[in-house]
Amino acid sequence: MPGDAEVRAATELPDHPNYDVIIIGAGVSGLYQLYRLRELGLNVRVFEAGSDVGGTWHWNRYPGARFDSESWTYGYSRFPGVLDEWNWSEHFASQPEIERYLQFVADRFDLRPNIQFGCRVTHAHFSEALRGWRIELADGTVHNSRFLVTAIGVLSAPTLPRIDGIESFKGQACHTAQWPTEEVSFEGKRVAVIGTGSTGVQTIQEAAKTARHLTVFQRTPNWCAPLHNAKISAPEMAEIRSRYDEIFARCQATPGCFIHGPDPRSALEVTLEEREAFFEKRYSEPGFGIWHGNFRDILTDREANALMSDFAARKIRARVKDPKVAERLIPKNHGFGTRRLPLETHYYEVYNQPNVDLVDLGETPIERITPTGIVTSAADHEFDIIVYASGFDAITGPFDRIDIRGVEGIRLKNVWSDGPKTFLGIMVQDFPNMLMLMGPHAGLGNFTRFAEYSVDWATGLIEHAFRHGLTRIDATSAGTRRWTDHVIEVGRGLLSNEIDSWMTGVNSNVDGKSSRKIVRYSGGFPNYKKHCDAVAAAGYDELTMS
Ligand code: NA7
């Protein structure tokens, strides 16, 4: 493989690419993409900002980080031998185990020699002369490639809250996605957590166990449901292994690639008793069944959704002793499941503990952060640690962070300023030879299941190009319009698209992200696959190739 010695300064670059493919990111999708392309005999380089493989599972090492997808549905299905060799210890594995798993895969297939760690891509510019991409790293080195594959994730650009004085805090301050590698102990400390999305919920549950005092700063409560995690015994793992084919086939058949698919009934067509029994059953089962395996209309019909929201509100009231606190924890501005559903383990009971307080920022907003803590309109709180579980500039954010320019220097960020325009969520008009894995307009759900499909599709296209001596592939304006219109069309009627959240591209901490956009494909995996398969089967005739 080419080593650093072959990296040349921009002025010395040859007029041909020095890599066949550059991949940005060595997370779940980047690792599998590297493996597939190397199997084709291509000269591939991966640039990874982190110090090791893992992406999301490398960076998000905060206490309590774990899967909400069943471990055995999230792992890779297509790395030979891995399903036989890897044993999951829990149905919903924790971050250390997940990171170990991804390291295991990297080592097992000797992927590291192709990966340059600790380097952030700052620029990616298409060059007409090169018929390829010039990639610049933060250290100023420049690399050329025929193809550029972005494997930069959906939630990889963390954002801090915009609060006056945030820099002045003298205690320890950590964003959950930039968590230190050394252990951060909450033991005996005064801890603040800002943010109550899935990350905040996981962190709060953990911090409440040992913190001297935990104060949760909540701007918007989210509906949460029990995870019901459990250990996996050796016989159980053997049983799961024997069913892997069936499990992955099931995932491929559901909209979100989970084992959970919608119940064919409407919440409105069953009796009250049947509905309550069904909600109870789902509430008592592990994982996303209550979200993705609920009545078919709870995410599309306001009345059906209100019934589920009412059920979940009653659960919160039953679990939280102080009725005033319970009311603060019940979402009022969105229905159940219309934002990403955090799964929890005794989350609500945390608020019954004497060492935990909930501050509702609607009632008493944060005024500023000081060297010693957080000042709200009602009180001055002192802390040893502030945890920012404040989320990400999601989906398009990871692209916005890189200066990506296509033909005639056109900037991707500008092309997408009114919302993404893509072909299959994989290609962008005027950005030839750039393939996005899990980019905007691709599906969201069980990440690895979607990512494996995206990688396989991208690999097919790149293989096709090399086999036929094609050096330039462009998305057409007709193809882009068709796909973008389709994405918008299938997003209609979905209640989640009428709510502010990272899934609709809203982030109050980022300029230009205050209005909702259709940034993800909500037609479900089977439809997504059908569209992409059809394009490949037709010899990619919706793309221009030369
Ligand atoms: P989320 O789900 O975007 O949650 C971020 C949280 O931080 C949410 O509660 C926000 O409140 C809160 N937030 C953000 N900015 C502020 C400010 N300025 N002040 C107070 N509170 C703030 O991110 P997560 O990391 O929890 O989860 C992201 C995904 O990662 C998750 O869905 C999984 O798929 C994995 P808001 O709701 O905006 O009022």
Boltz pocket constraint, residues with backbone or C-beta under 6 A from the ligand:
constraints:
  - pocket:
      binder: B
      contacts: [[A, 155], [A, 160], [A, 161], [A, 162], [A, 163], [A, 194], [A, 195], [A, 196], [A, 197], [A, 198], [A, 199], [A, 200], [A, 217], [A, 218], [A, 219], [A, 220], [A, 340], [A, 361], [A, 389], [A, 390], [A, 391], [A, 392], [A, 502], [A, 508], [A, 509]]
      max_distance: 6.0
